Amino acid sequence: MIKEIMDEILLAEKRAEEITLAATAQAKEIRQQGEKASAGIIADAKKAAAELLSSLEKETDLAAAKEEALVLEEGRKEAAAVKRSAEGKVTDAASSVKDRLLKKYGVTAL
């Protein structure tokens, strides 16, 4: 009877060891699968982030180009207005200088 109990204890210990080994192997497999899955998720996230960054850069460049065109056009308009305004003033100033010189040197007509 003691031998039977001892045999059962040994058998139970053997089964426990087998279960522990199987569980350890299964845990290792699950961990490896998890690592592979997480590596795939990380790679996909990096790719998506790179694509988003590229898209944002293109949108930013396009918006900057539009803004630049608007600023340049506004600058051209302002420059043209200044030029038109200055043309009349230059003509008036040249006429005034001419008149003063002619008067100073006693020339009455050209």
Secondary structure, DSSP 8 states (H G I E B T S, - for coil): -HHHHHHHHHHHHHHHHHHHHHHHHHHHHHHHHHHHHHHHHHHHHHHHHHHHHHHHHHHHHHHHHHHHHHHHHHHHHHHHHHHHHHHHHHHHHHHHHHHHHHHHTT----
